[in-house]
Amino acid sequence: MATIQWRPEINALTTPQSWRIRFMPRNVAGIEDIAADIALRHPNYNEADILTILRAEDEAIQNRLLNGERVTKEGSFSWFLSFTGRLDTPEDPLPPLEESLHVNVRVSPPYVETLRQTARTERLPEEKKRPLISTVKDSLLNLSDVLNPEGVLQLTGDNLFFDRTLLNTGGCVIEGTRNGKVEQSRFVQIEPGEILLMPDVPDQNNPWNNEYTISVSTRYSEHGTLRIGTYGRMLRTPIIVTDFGEETGLLTGKANSPYVSLTGGNVVGPTSLRIRVVLDLRADSLLFNLVDMSEEGAAGPAVTVMANGSHSLSSFTGSLVNSLDIRVDNYTALKNMVRSNYSGMLVDVLWLEIEPE
């Protein structure tokens, strides 16, 4: 039996530095591969027939779920349905199923225990020397993971140096997750442990596509391989709001339509603040609130959101904003993005260039 391979990988998000354990898949097996494996172990069965049965099993499980049943394969997996959403009264209708109905798969403890007892692991060597970006911060706003076109971006880490006076020896690239890519040229400092640059930010298709990646490349010898290190978190540019007359998309990635829209508010004068959404795992919901422009500063009360809909967010004490009105248009996609791409918390900076009426 082959081994399960893993590799130690630096976790740039911890202080002091630590290493995560990364599973390294040998291959991606599809349904045809599974059918071939079964036919090899059971030669009395035709591979094509096995493939037909495997596909029929998927259909049979789905039909049982549609019949309102829980499906259990003893000793391996269980499939069951669940709902999420908020009802203001017991008589409220069910939210749209594309937002509220979910399919869950659970692995049985005996299956996991057997796998653990049988498994044999193999440690792979750590990846070769490459640039490691540990933190990214806008030095003007003093905020992490903010890409401010008007500020100076500070990258810290290890092995970051490259000689920009020589061709093809390395560089720094900012790339939009939707589209757009710019090789950076306005550097203040390039050192092994720190890079300071005035960012040139590529435009993306829509204003709410304000999500970017940043990477550094370098060669450690004259004829060495170009090594690339990409920062493990997304950068986000501030969103400018000039008028409540038009909706402003925010808290979105590369999607064609915004997951959340700013629809109105009560503002005393032009100001800046941040809007934050946090994944509440225990309640299986999202918590929205307004926060000030410092990492550990003031915050307004959190509003629980469990489905698409409109909400009003009250601000924090001392803010020039009394409240902002938002509408969540794609709750499921937003929750998945916060969980998968932002470690449970997503923040957008808002520049409100709005004069009071």
C-alpha positions, 0 to 999 in steps of 0.5 A: 500500500502506498504512503500518505505524503505530507510536507511541513509548510511555513505558516506565515500567519503565526507569531512566533513562526510555526509550520503547518502540516500539508497533505500532498495528494499524489493524484485526483481519482475520478469515478472511472478510477474507482470503477477500475479499482473495483473491477481489479479486486472483483474480476467477475464484474465488468468495469462498465457495469460497475461504473453504471452502478456507481453513477446510479448510486449517486442518483438513488441517494439524491432521490432518497434525499428528495424524499425527505430521508437521511441516507446512511451507508453503514460503516462509511458515510451518511447524507442528510439535509439541513436548513439555514435562515431566519424567520421573524415569525413562525408563519413566515415562508421558507427562504428560497431553497438556493439560500436555505437548503444544504446537503451534508455528508458525515463520515462514520467514526469506524471508517475514520478509525480504520483509515487511521489504523491502516494509514502509513505516512511519508514526510516530504522535504520542505520546499526549496528556498523561496520568498516568504511574505509574512505580513502586508500592511498599508503604512498610511492607514496602518491596516493589515491586508489593505491595498491603498493606492494612495499609501505605501505598502509594507511587505515583511518576511524572509528571502524577499530581496531582488535586484531590480536594476538587473533584468529577469532577476525578480520582481513584485506583482499585484494581480486582481482575482477577477482580472488585471495584473501589474508589475510594480516599479515604484519601490522605496526599499527592497531588503531581504526582510522588508519591501516598501513600495507605492502600489500601482493597482490594476483596474478590475471589471467592477468596483466591487471586484476589489480583491487582489493577490501580491507575490514576490519573485527572485533568483538566488544565483545568477543562473538559478530558478526563478522562485515565487512566493505569494502572500497567503491572504487577500488584499482589498482596496478601499471602496469609495462611496460618493452618493447614496443615490446609487447602490455600491457593491462591497464584500465581494471577490471576483463575482459578476454581481456584488454579494452585498450592496450599500443602499443608504445611510445617515452620515454627518460628514465625509469620513472613513470607516470599515465594514466587517463580516464574521462567520459565527460557526456555532450559529451558522450565521454571519455577523455584520458591524461597522468598525473604526480605522484602527485594528483594535478600535471601536465597533458598532453593534453586530447584526446577525444575518442568516439569509438574503435581505436588507439590514441597518448597521448602527455605527460606533460612538464618535463616528460621523456615521450614524448608520449604514443600510446594506442589502445581502444579495448572495448570502451563500456565496458570501459565507463560503468566501468568508469561510474559505478565503478569509479565515472567518473574517472579511473587512472592507474599508469605506471612504464615504465622500458624502456631504450631509443633506 
